[in-house]
Amino acid sequence: MTETNTTEIDIAPIQELLDHNKAKMKLWLRACAHCSLCADSCFLYTTKGHDPIYMPSHKAINSIGTLYRKKGKVDRRTLEEIGDIAWNRCVLCTRCYCPFGIDIPEMITLARNICRTQEVYRRYDEE
């Protein structure tokens, strides 16, 4: 991830992306029954000792769900945490399966796009 940056968050582009995708994302967030049926479709979840932080539903709820719950009004630290979820706990392999038809990869992609507006993203030349 990027180094912790103390710059202010520009909420306008975050809210614009949230508003543009609001109907679909809010529906998916409400439809998630927390059934955990998506978990076994995630290779990170299965290879990381079934750690709940790697469950697709957990990743979606704690990234894009947080952004909608806070209406985009997040601080840098929260955005860094969301970035960690979006890049380090998900590789966007698109294998996650939801029996309710929730498109979890699209949710994670939106979280990544929002993070990018604030220069929060995975730097592959680090680590």
PyRosetta script that sets phi, psi and omega in degrees:
from pyrosetta import init, pose_from_sequence

init()
pose = pose_from_sequence("MTETNTTEIDIAPIQELLDHNKAKMKLWLRACAHCSLCADSCFLYTTKGHDPIYMPSHKAINSIGTLYRKKGKVDRRTLEEIGDIAWNRCVLCTRCYCPFGIDIPEMITLARNICRTQEVYRRYDEE")
pose.set_psi(1, 168.1)
pose.set_omega(1, 177.5)
pose.set_phi(2, -68.0)
pose.set_psi(2, 158.3)
pose.set_omega(2, 174.3)
pose.set_phi(3, -64.6)
pose.set_psi(3, 149.7)
pose.set_omega(3, 179.5)
pose.set_phi(4, -57.2)
pose.set_psi(4, 123.5)
pose.set_omega(4, -175.9)
pose.set_phi(5, -110.5)
pose.set_psi(5, 134.5)
pose.set_omega(5, -178.0)
pose.set_phi(6, -94.9)
pose.set_psi(6, 6.2)
pose.set_omega(6, -179.6)
pose.set_phi(7, -66.6)
pose.set_psi(7, 154.2)
pose.set_omega(7, 178.2)
pose.set_phi(8, -65.3)
pose.set_psi(8, 153.3)
pose.set_omega(8, 175.9)
pose.set_phi(9, -89.0)
pose.set_psi(9, 131.6)
pose.set_omega(9, 174.0)
pose.set_phi(10, -90.8)
pose.set_psi(10, 101.0)
pose.set_omega(10, -172.8)
pose.set_phi(11, -70.7)
pose.set_psi(11, -26.0)
pose.set_omega(11, -175.9)
pose.set_phi(12, -55.7)
pose.set_psi(12, -51.5)
pose.set_omega(12, -179.9)
pose.set_phi(13, -67.5)
pose.set_psi(13, -29.0)
pose.set_omega(13, 176.2)
pose.set_phi(14, -64.9)
pose.set_psi(14, -49.6)
pose.set_omega(14, -178.8)
pose.set_phi(15, -65.2)
pose.set_psi(15, -34.1)
pose.set_omega(15, 177.8)
pose.set_phi(16, -62.9)
pose.set_psi(16, -46.1)
pose.set_omega(16, 178.4)
pose.set_phi(17, -66.2)
pose.set_psi(17, -40.3)
pose.set_omega(17, 177.9)
pose.set_phi(18, -62.3)
pose.set_psi(18, -45.1)
pose.set_omega(18, 180.0)
pose.set_phi(19, -64.0)
pose.set_psi(19, -39.9)
pose.set_omega(19, -178.3)
pose.set_phi(20, -63.1)
pose.set_psi(20, -29.6)
pose.set_omega(20, -176.4)
pose.set_phi(21, -112.4)
pose.set_psi(21, 11.9)
pose.set_omega(21, -168.6)
pose.set_phi(22, -58.3)
pose.set_psi(22, -51.1)
pose.set_omega(22, -173.5)
pose.set_phi(23, -59.3)
pose.set_psi(23, -50.4)
pose.set_omega(23, -177.1)
pose.set_phi(24, -67.1)
pose.set_psi(24, -46.2)
pose.set_omega(24, -176.6)
pose.set_phi(25, -66.2)
pose.set_psi(25, -42.7)
pose.set_omega(25, 179.2)
pose.set_phi(26, -63.4)
pose.set_psi(26, -39.7)
pose.set_omega(26, 177.4)
pose.set_phi(27, -60.6)
pose.set_psi(27, -48.2)
pose.set_omega(27, -179.3)
pose.set_phi(28, -63.7)
pose.set_psi(28, -40.2)
pose.set_omega(28, 179.0)
pose.set_phi(29, -65.2)
pose.set_psi(29, -37.4)
pose.set_omega(29, 177.1)
pose.set_phi(30, -72.3)
pose.set_psi(30, -34.0)
pose.set_omega(30, -176.6)
pose.set_phi(31, -74.6)
pose.set_psi(31, -21.6)
pose.set_omega(31, -178.5)
pose.set_phi(32, -62.6)
pose.set_psi(32, 118.9)
pose.set_omega(32, -177.8)
pose.set_phi(33, -93.5)
pose.set_psi(33, 4.4)
pose.set_omega(33, -178.5)
pose.set_phi(34, 54.7)
pose.set_psi(34, 37.2)
pose.set_omega(34, -176.7)
pose.set_phi(35, -79.0)
pose.set_psi(35, -17.1)
pose.set_omega(35, -179.5)
pose.set_phi(36, 66.6)
pose.set_psi(36, 14.5)
pose.set_omega(36, 176.6)
pose.set_phi(37, -69.0)
pose.set_psi(37, -19.1)
pose.set_omega(37, 177.9)
pose.set_phi(38, -75.7)
pose.set_psi(38, -20.1)
pose.set_omega(38, -170.4)
pose.set_phi(39, -58.2)
pose.set_psi(39, -50.3)
pose.set_omega(39, -175.3)
pose.set_phi(40, -69.3)
pose.set_psi(40, -11.6)
pose.set_omega(40, 176.3)
pose.set_phi(41, -83.3)
pose.set_psi(41, -8.1)
pose.set_omega(41, -179.1)
pose.set_phi(42, -97.7)
pose.set_psi(42, 116.7)
pose.set_omega(42, -179.2)
pose.set_phi(43, -67.0)
pose.set_psi(43, -28.5)
pose.set_omega(43, 177.1)
pose.set_phi(44, -66.1)
pose.set_psi(44, -42.4)
pose.set_omega(44, 178.1)
pose.set_phi(45, -60.9)
pose.set_psi(45, -46.0)
pose.set_omega(45, -176.7)
pose.set_phi(46, -72.1)
pose.set_psi(46, -30.0)
pose.set_omega(46, -179.2)
pose.set_phi(47, -91.3)
pose.set_psi(47, -10.7)
pose.set_omega(47, 179.7)
pose.set_phi(48, -104.1)
pose.set_psi(48, 32.9)
pose.set_omega(48, 174.9)
pose.set_phi(49, 70.2)
pose.set_psi(49, 27.5)
pose.set_omega(49, -179.5)
pose.set_phi(50, 57.1)
pose.set_psi(50, 37.0)
pose.set_omega(50, 177.3)
pose.set_phi(51, -70.2)
pose.set_psi(51, 123.4)
pose.set_omega(51, -176.4)
pose.set_phi(52, -56.4)
pose.set_psi(52, -24.2)
pose.set_omega(52, -179.4)
pose.set_phi(53, -67.9)
pose.set_psi(53, -12.3)
pose.set_omega(53, 178.6)
pose.set_phi(54, -99.5)
pose.set_psi(54, -0.1)
pose.set_omega(54, 176.7)
pose.set_phi(55, -66.6)
pose.set_psi(55, 133.9)
pose.set_omega(55, 179.5)
pose.set_phi(56, -53.5)
pose.set_psi(56, -42.1)
pose.set_omega(56, -179.7)
pose.set_phi(57, -64.5)
pose.set_psi(57, -39.8)
pose.set_omega(57, 178.1)
pose.set_phi(58, -61.7)
pose.set_psi(58, -43.1)
pose.set_omega(58, -179.4)
pose.set_phi(59, -63.1)
pose.set_psi(59, -43.4)
pose.set_omega(59, -178.8)
pose.set_phi(60, -67.7)
pose.set_psi(60, -46.1)
pose.set_omega(60, -176.9)
pose.set_phi(61, -65.7)
pose.set_psi(61, -36.7)
pose.set_omega(61, -176.8)
pose.set_phi(62, -91.0)
pose.set_psi(62, 1.0)
pose.set_omega(62, 174.0)
pose.set_phi(63, -113.3)
pose.set_psi(63, -83.0)
pose.set_omega(63, -177.5)
pose.set_phi(64, -65.9)
pose.set_psi(64, -33.0)
pose.set_omega(64, 177.1)
pose.set_phi(65, -61.8)
pose.set_psi(65, -41.5)
pose.set_omega(65, 177.0)
pose.set_phi(66, -62.6)
pose.set_psi(66, -43.0)
pose.set_omega(66, -179.2)
pose.set_phi(67, -63.1)
pose.set_psi(67, -41.1)
pose.set_omega(67, 178.0)
pose.set_phi(68, -70.7)
pose.set_psi(68, -40.9)
pose.set_omega(68, -179.0)
pose.set_phi(69, -60.6)
pose.set_psi(69, -37.4)
pose.set_omega(69, -179.2)
pose.set_phi(70, -94.3)
pose.set_psi(70, 6.5)
pose.set_omega(70, 179.3)
pose.set_phi(71, 55.4)
pose.set_psi(71, 33.2)
pose.set_omega(71, 178.4)
pose.set_phi(72, 79.9)
pose.set_psi(72, -4.6)
pose.set_omega(72, -177.8)
pose.set_phi(73, -88.7)
pose.set_psi(73, 78.7)
pose.set_omega(73, -178.3)
pose.set_phi(74, -118.4)
pose.set_psi(74, 157.9)
pose.set_omega(74, 176.2)
pose.set_phi(75, -92.4)
pose.set_psi(75, 173.8)
pose.set_omega(75, -177.4)
pose.set_phi(76, -59.7)
pose.set_psi(76, -42.8)
pose.set_omega(76, -179.0)
pose.set_phi(77, -60.5)
pose.set_psi(77, -45.2)
pose.set_omega(77, 178.7)
pose.set_phi(78, -62.8)
pose.set_psi(78, -41.7)
pose.set_omega(78, 179.1)
pose.set_phi(79, -65.5)
pose.set_psi(79, -36.4)
pose.set_omega(79, 175.4)
pose.set_phi(80, -63.9)
pose.set_psi(80, -39.4)
pose.set_omega(80, 177.8)
pose.set_phi(81, -65.5)
pose.set_psi(81, -41.2)
pose.set_omega(81, 177.2)
pose.set_phi(82, -64.3)
pose.set_psi(82, -41.0)
pose.set_omega(82, 176.5)
pose.set_phi(83, -61.0)
pose.set_psi(83, -39.3)
pose.set_omega(83, 177.0)
pose.set_phi(84, -60.7)
pose.set_psi(84, -43.2)
pose.set_omega(84, 177.3)
pose.set_phi(85, -63.2)
pose.set_psi(85, -48.9)
pose.set_omega(85, -173.1)
pose.set_phi(86, -67.0)
pose.set_psi(86, -30.7)
pose.set_omega(86, -178.0)
pose.set_phi(87, -107.6)
pose.set_psi(87, -40.1)
pose.set_omega(87, -173.5)
pose.set_phi(88, -91.2)
pose.set_psi(88, -19.1)
pose.set_omega(88, 179.7)
pose.set_phi(89, -109.9)
pose.set_psi(89, 2.3)
pose.set_omega(89, 180.0)
pose.set_phi(90, -146.1)
pose.set_psi(90, 133.7)
pose.set_omega(90, 178.0)
pose.set_phi(91, -106.6)
pose.set_psi(91, 6.1)
pose.set_omega(91, -178.6)
pose.set_phi(92, 53.4)
pose.set_psi(92, 45.7)
pose.set_omega(92, 178.2)
pose.set_phi(93, -74.6)
pose.set_psi(93, -13.9)
pose.set_omega(93, 179.8)
pose.set_phi(94, 66.2)
pose.set_psi(94, 21.9)
pose.set_omega(94, 179.1)
pose.set_phi(95, -87.9)
pose.set_psi(95, -13.0)
pose.set_omega(95, -176.0)
pose.set_phi(96, -66.3)
pose.set_psi(96, 136.4)
pose.set_omega(96, -176.0)
pose.set_phi(97, -118.8)
pose.set_psi(97, 130.9)
pose.set_omega(97, 175.6)
pose.set_phi(98, -120.3)
pose.set_psi(98, 124.5)
pose.set_omega(98, 179.6)
pose.set_phi(99, -65.5)
pose.set_psi(99, -15.2)
pose.set_omega(99, 178.8)
pose.set_phi(100, -94.6)
pose.set_psi(100, 0.2)
pose.set_omega(100, 177.7)
pose.set_phi(101, 83.5)
pose.set_psi(101, 15.5)
pose.set_omega(101, 178.3)
pose.set_phi(102, -72.1)
pose.set_psi(102, 130.1)
pose.set_omega(102, -179.9)
pose.set_phi(103, -91.6)
pose.set_psi(103, 85.0)
pose.set_omega(103, -176.5)
pose.set_phi(104, -62.2)
pose.set_psi(104, -41.9)
pose.set_omega(104, 177.4)
pose.set_phi(105, -58.4)
pose.set_psi(105, -35.9)
pose.set_omega(105, 177.7)
pose.set_phi(106, -66.2)
pose.set_psi(106, -35.0)
pose.set_omega(106, 178.3)
pose.set_phi(107, -66.9)
pose.set_psi(107, -43.8)
pose.set_omega(107, 179.2)
pose.set_phi(108, -66.5)
pose.set_psi(108, -37.6)
pose.set_omega(108, 177.6)
pose.set_phi(109, -60.8)
pose.set_psi(109, -42.7)
pose.set_omega(109, 177.6)
pose.set_phi(110, -63.0)
pose.set_psi(110, -41.6)
pose.set_omega(110, 177.7)
pose.set_phi(111, -60.5)
pose.set_psi(111, -42.2)
pose.set_omega(111, 177.8)
pose.set_phi(112, -63.1)
pose.set_psi(112, -43.2)
pose.set_omega(112, -179.9)
pose.set_phi(113, -62.3)
pose.set_psi(113, -39.8)
pose.set_omega(113, 178.2)
pose.set_phi(114, -65.6)
pose.set_psi(114, -44.1)
pose.set_omega(114, 178.5)
pose.set_phi(115, -60.2)
pose.set_psi(115, -40.2)
pose.set_omega(115, -179.5)
pose.set_phi(116, -60.8)
pose.set_psi(116, -31.7)
pose.set_omega(116, -179.9)
pose.set_phi(117, -63.7)
pose.set_psi(117, -18.5)
pose.set_omega(117, -178.2)
pose.set_phi(118, -114.7)
pose.set_psi(118, 18.0)
pose.set_omega(118, 178.6)
pose.set_phi(119, 63.2)
pose.set_psi(119, 30.6)
pose.set_omega(119, 174.6)
pose.set_phi(120, -108.0)
pose.set_psi(120, 109.4)
pose.set_omega(120, 179.6)
pose.set_phi(121, -161.1)
pose.set_psi(121, 166.5)
pose.set_omega(121, -179.9)
pose.set_phi(122, -72.8)
pose.set_psi(122, 128.9)
pose.set_omega(122, 175.9)
pose.set_phi(123, -105.4)
pose.set_psi(123, 113.6)
pose.set_omega(123, -174.4)
pose.set_phi(124, -78.0)
pose.set_psi(124, -8.3)
pose.set_omega(124, 177.4)
pose.set_phi(125, -89.6)
pose.set_psi(125, -1.2)
pose.set_omega(125, 176.4)
pose.set_phi(126, -99.0)
pose.set_psi(126, 158.4)
pose.set_omega(126, 177.0)
pose.set_phi(127, 73.7)
pose.dump_pdb("model.pdb")
